[in-house]
Structures are given as structure tokens and as C-alpha cells.
Amino acid sequence: MKKFLTATLLGLTLAATAQPLPQIVLKPVFPKLTVERPVWMSEAPDGSGRCFVVYQTGRILVVKKGSDGGDAKEFLNIEARDPKAGGENECGLLSIAFHPGFATNGLFYIYYNQKNPANQHSQPLNFPIRSVISEFKVSAADPDKADLSSERIILQVPQPFGNHKGGELAFGPDGYLYLGLGDGGAGDDPLGNGQSTSTLLAKMLRIDVNTRTGSAFGDPSRHLEYGIPRDNPFVHEPNMGERGARKEIFAYGLRNPWRYSFDRQTGALWCGDVGQDLWEEVDLIVNGGNYGWSVREGAHHFKPGPTGAQYIEPIMEYTHRPNLQPAGMYPDHSIGLCIIGGYVYRGKSFPALNGIYIYGDYNLGTFWGLRYDYAAQKVTAEGTLLQQPGNIDSFAEDADGELYALMQDGKILQITTP
């Protein structure tokens, strides 16, 4: 995107970029995997070296790390449930998370979307789609097969539109299951979900899959299939049925958190939140944090909000339009259209990348990086790591802390240095 940068913009480069970041090189792995739209990849936490690749259409393939992918096996297939129905580009089977005790209990969790039968769900609103979080067990006869009969539905979330589904599941260092959900879709947050604590949409949720809450919303006739961590920010709010604050909420004010991750060294929760028309952002998510949507887009005004309200500003942002770069937090940051959140590199193979948060843009294919000083709470270096033409669907991290890019055309690429 250098053609968009004028001499004036180059002159605005911040001191934070004085320390240059290394360039990266993308190395193909699993070249014989040819399925399009891989949206997630996780290595099983059991020492087996198996990577599980999630495809949006509803399949999960298991492949041995270090292989060419030609011997990939189908671990799970829910294509018959048509998870992309209702939102072809953003619905689907979107992630898998392995229970911390997976090596002994064989439990894992998936997030998928499903179309609702007419007039049979979420009355009186009758939303057309729902997001489903389910627990499964691995087959007792074959560790490379899911036991579909073992499904236990943990949570279902009504969805009003076909976009902004978020959809990542991940266990945090605290052992709880985190779920990032978008604002429900359409544009401009028409239902005001971003700042409403009575909905699970536009939130980072945190639940305990190892326990069960006795009743939902204080109603003894309704039960939850999970527990609520005692330090969730709204856990002590009064029960008001579905009108009250949802106690599953960990943080709110997110538009569409498309990929978040925990820094395996510090435990910090990094999130790429997809913007509306002008700004994309990177956030550090904290317990009880309000990240501003839809009063704010990035660090900028979007809609009227309460006078004096305080929002947590992004760690990083970039704009869609070259003429707005001078108004950004980092005016030298190149433009993009749709952020893909990534990871802080903590692997051992490429020391030059240590501590760099790597993220990208779906539309333009740009890879960026930044260094962050947690103690000083500021970015100390940022810049472009690589410009390439492919669409980035997601990033992934293996058990060794090595990072990968999942490309829409089906390629899986390891992030390396020259």
C-alpha cells in the first residue's frame, strides 16, 4: 500500500517504529490439504502431534504435524446441519477448543451456526439463526474420530442476522472457556447490542464447563449446562430474567471479535475486533472492560452515548481510507479493510519474532506486527511484516508456540523469518 503514503505521512512516523521489526516469510505446510476456507486450527493438548483443521462448511480434519497432509482423516462432519445457512460468508463451523484435560477425558467443544425452523425458536423475536456451543467426546474406538452421539449442547445464542458471528472458543489460563460473539449483524448495531448487558451478543463470554449452575436467571425451573465464574463482572447483579445483566459476560462493547488469543507468557488476552466503515482495532481484553462499540469505532466517535462514559481504547487501530491515516493512533500504519486477530509469538524457532503480536488483514493480505510493553502499557514498535495477495482467514498456534496463517484458498502457511 506504499502508493497511498505521501511524504507527509512518512514524516509522521512515530518514535515507536524507530526499532524495526523483522520481515517474515510464509512456508507452506500440509501441501496436500486442498479444502477451501480453513477457519481454525488447533493442536491437541495430548502430546500426539495431531493438528485439527476446522473448515467452515462443517468438517474437521486431523493431520499429523510434520506430514504433507495427504493422510488427513475426517474427525468430525456436521455438514448435514448446514451451518453456513443464513450467512454464507460468516456463518458455519468456526472453531474447536480442547478441554485442558483432553488427554484423559477426551472432551472438546465446537462452535457452529444453524438455521432455526420458522416460528420455533427465540420467541417473540423469532430470530432466523442460532449459534450453538456443544461438548463432544472422542470416540472410544478411534482417537481420530469424534463421537457425534456424545453431543451435549452447552449454550445456544439467538442471532438476528447472518453476519458478525465471532465464533472462536478457547480455554484461558484460568481453565475457563471463553467465547467471542459479534453484535448479531446487519450494520451499525441496529439492536444496540454493543452496550447492552442483557444480551450475550457483542461480548466476550467466560463460562465454567466443569460445573453446572443450579438455575438460570434465578428461575429454578431453568437450568444452565455450565457454571458462572465467581469473578465475572456482573455475577452479583440481581436476577431480572432475560432483561437483566448476563452473568456470562467477561467484557463487552465488541463489534465482531474475529480471532483472539492468550499470550502464553503473560496470559494477556489479545483480540482483533472487525470495524464498520472506517476503523479496525486490536484490543487487550480485561475483566469487565467496555470497548466502546457502537458508541465508538476504534478510538473514534460512532454513535451518541452517555455523557462522560469511559471506554477502553484500542492498543492499535488502522483505517480503511488513506485520507484518514493522519487521524489514527499510528498514522504510519498502512490501510486495510478487515482485521484478522493473531498471536504473540512465543515459539523458539524464530527468536527475532519473540514478543511480537502478529495480525493481518483479510482483504489486502497484509501481515503486521507490534511489540507491546505491558508494564508501560504502550506499543514500542509497529510495522508491516509482509504484503502478499492472499486472503487470510485466521491465524493458528501449535503446542510449541509456532504460528501459522490459514488462507481462504486452503493453504496453511507457517510464519517464519528469512
N, C-alpha and C positions, 0 to 999 in steps of 0.2 A: 504494500500500500504506500510505497515511498512517493509515488507520483502525487499523492494528496498532501504531502508535507511541504510547506513553504519554508523559506529561510527564517521567517518569523517564528514558526512553530519549533523549528530546530533550535532556535535561540532560547526557547522556553524550557529546554530540558532541565529537569530538576536535579538537585545535588544528589538525590537518592540513586540516580542512574550513573553516577561517576564510577562506581565499582561495576565493571562489565560482567555480564552473565555469560556462561559458556553457550556455544551453539550445540544443538542436538542433531542426532542422526536417527532415522527410523529404520529398524531392522525387522524384516518380515519374520514372523513365527507361524507355525501351523499352516504352511502354504497350501496344504490340500483341503483345508476347510473352505468351502466355497459358498456357504449360505449367506445371503444378504441380511443386513440390519442386525448385527450383533449389538445388543444394548447393555450388556453387563457380562463380567467375567470374574469369578472368584476361585481361589484355590482352596480345596477342602482342608480344614484345620486338623488333619489326622495323620500328617506325615506321608501320605500316599503319593504326593506329587501330581494329583489329579486336578485339572482345571475344568470348571463348569462354565460353559459359554451359553448365555441366555439370548435367544432370538425372539424378536418382537412378535412374530406370528404365533408363538406359543410352544416352542420347543427349547429344551436344554440338552446340549451335547456335552459329554465328558471326554476329555482328551488328556493324555499323559504329557506333562511338561517335558520339553526337550524333544518330543516327537514331531513328525511333519504333519500330524493331524489326520493322516489317512486312515488311522484305525479308530477314529472317533466313534463313540457309541451314543445312542439316544438314551438319555437318562430320564427325561420326562417329556410328555407330549399332551398339551391341552388345546391343540388347535381346534378340536371339535367344539370347544366352548366359545370359539370366535372372539378372542379377547381384544382384537382390533376393531370390532364392530362399534360404530358410534363415533369413532375418532381415528380414522385410518392412519394419520401421521403420528399421533401422540398416545393413543391407547395401545393396549397389548399386554403381553407378559414382559415386565420391565426389570425385575431383579430377583435375586436369590440371596438369602443370608443363612449361614450355617450356625446352628446353636453352638455356644462356646464348648459345650460338652459333646459335640457331634461324634467324636472318636469313640465314645462309649454308648451314647443314646441314639445316634443316627437321625436326629431331628434337624429339619431345615424348614425354611419359610420362604414363600414366594408372594409376590405382588402381581396381580393381574386385574384387568378390567373386563366387565361383562355387561352386555345389554340387558336391560330389565324388560320383562314381559309387560305389555301395556296394562296400566291400572293395577299393578300387583306389587309395587314397591314404593316406599317412601311417600305414602300419603300424608298430607293432602297435596304435596308438591308434585308427586309422580315424576321424579327426575328420570331421564331415559337410561342412565348408565350408573353402575356402581363399581367402586374399587374394592377388591377382595384381598385380604391378607390371610393366608392359610398356612397351617402347620402340616407337614408330612413327615413320614419316616422312610428311611431307605429300606428297600426290600431285604428281608431276612435271607433270601436265597441268592441275591446278586447285589453286591455293593455298588454296582454301576447302574442300578435301576431304582427308580422311586416306586414306592408302594402307593399307587393312587387311591386305593381303598382306605388308606390311613388318614385321609384329609380331615383336619379339624379346622373349621373356619374360625379365625381369631377375631376378625373385625371386618365389617362392611361399611363403606362410606358412600352415601348417595352423591352422585355427580350430575350437575345441571347441564353441562355442555361437554363436547368431545375433546377439548384441549386442556392444557395445563394440569396434567395428571401427576407431575413429580414422579414418585413411584419407587424410589430407592428404599430398600430395607438394609439396615446394618446394625450389628451389635456394637455398643460402645465399650470403652474400657471398664465401665461400671457394671457390665453384664446385662444391661437393659437393651431392649430392641427399639431402635429409632426408625421413624418413618417420616419422610418429607413429602408433603402434599401441596399441590398447586392450589390456586384460588378458585378452581372449578371451571374456569374457562371463559369463553367469549372474549371481549376486550374491555379494558377499563374497569375491571372488577365490578360488574353491574349489580351484584348482590351485596357488596360491601363486606365480603368475607375476610379481607385482609386484616381489618381492625376489629372484627367481631370475635369475642372469645366463646361464643355459644356454638360455633361450628368448628369442625376439625380441618376444614379447608384453609389453605394459605398458612399452614403451620408446620413446625417440626414437632412431631409427637414422640413421646417416650413411654413405653409400657414394659411391664414385667411379665414375660411369658411363663415364668416358673410358678406363679401363684394365680389365684382367682379372686376377684373382688366379689364379696357376698351379694351386693345388689348394685344395679345401675341407677344413677340419678336419685339415690335414696329410696328407690321403689323395690321392695323385697320380692316382687313378682318378676323382676327383670334382672338377669344375671349377665355379668361380663365374663368373657373367656380369658381374661388377663387381669393382672393386678396393676395398681397405680403406685409408682414410686412415691415415697413419703415426702420427698423434697421437690416434686413437681410444683411449679409456681402457683397453681390455682387449686391445689389439693384441699385447702381449708375453706374454700368458698362454699357458701350454702348451696344445698341441692334445690334446684328450681326446675327439675325435669330437663327437657332438651332446650329450655330457654336460658339456662344458667351457664356459667363458665365450665368448659370441658376440662376435666382434670387430667386428661391425657396430654394436654398441651405442654410442651417444653419451651417453645419460642414461637413468635407469631409475626405477622406483617411481611410474609414472603409471597412472591407472585407465582413463581414456578421453580422450585429448587431442583434443578436438573444436575444432580450429582454432588454429593457431599462426601467428606472423608474425615477420619480422625488422624491427626499427626501421631504416628506410633511412638514418637519420642516424648511428646508433651501432653498428648491427649486432647489437644485443641481440635475443635470441630470447625472445619472449613466448608464453605458452601458457595456454589455458583448459582446465583438467582437470575433467571432469564427476565429481561426487561420487556417493556411495552414497545414504544416507538422510538425512544431516544437513547436510553442508557442501560447497559449491562453491569452487573456488580458481583464482587466477591465479598462475602461476609464471614466473620468469625462468630459462630452461634454460641450464645451463652444462656444459661438457665434464666428464663423469664424475659429474655430480650425481645424488644419490639423493633423490627427492621423497617417499618415505615409504610410498606405498601398498603393501601393505594393512596395514602396522603403524599408519599414520596416515591420517586423512581430514582434509584441510585441515591445520590446526595442532593437531589433536586425536587422542587415542588411539583406535585402532580394533581392533587385534589385538595380542596379545603379540609382542614382538620381542626381539632380543638386548639384554641389559643394556648400557647405555652407548652404543648405536648413535646416530650423528648423522645427521640428515636436514635437507635444505634446506627452510626454512619458506616458505610462500606469500608473495607480495607483497601479495595481497589475498584475502579469503575472505568468503563470506556464507552464511547458514544458510537451511534450509527452514522453520524454526519460529520464530515471533515470540518465544517464551519463551526461546530460546537466543541471541537477539541480544546480551544483555549479556556473554556468554561469548566473543563473536567478537573478532577483531583490531580491527575497526572497528564498535563497537556501533550506530552510527547507520546502517549500511548496510542498505538495505531487503532483505526476503527474496526468495528465488527458488527454483527447483527444478532448473534445468539450464543451466549456463553455456554460452555461445557465445563462444569467444575471438575477439578482434578485432585491431585495428591501432593503432599510434601514428600519429596524423595528422601528415603532413609535406607536405601539399599547400600551394598558395599562394592558393587561392580564399577560404579562411576562416581568417584569421590568428588569430582568437580560439581556434581549436582546436589550434593548433600545440603539439606535445609531449604532447597528451592521449592516453592509451591508452583507446580506446573499446571496450567489450564489452557483452554483453547476456545476457538470459535467454530461452531457447526458450519456456518455458511461459507466463510472465507478460508477455513482450514489453517488459520494461524495458531501457532503454539507460542504462548507467552510464559514468562516465569517471574517470580518475585521472591525476594528474601525479606523476612519479617523478624524484627527484634521484639520478642514477646515482653521483655522487661520494659523496654522503652515504649512499647505499643506503637510502633511505626514501621513502615516499609523502608528498608535501607538500600534496596536495589530492585529495579524492574526493567523489563525489556522483552523484545521479541527473540525467541529461541529458534524459530523456524517458520518459514512461509511455504506452504505446499497446497495443492489444489483440492485435495480430497475432503469430503465431508466427515467430520469427527462426530461419532455417535456418543462415545463415552470414553472414560479412562478406566484403568484397572490396575490393581496392585497385587502381586503374588506374595507368598508367605515369606520370601526373602526381602521384601521391600522394593523389588524391581517393578518398574512401571511400564504400562502398555497403553496404546491408543487403539480403540475399536472403531473401524471405519465403516461407513454405510455400505460400501461395496462388498463388505465381507472380510476385508483384510484385517489381521490383527498384527500390530507393529510394536516391537519393543522400543522404548525410548532409551537411546544410548548417546554417548559422546564420540566425537571423531577419534 
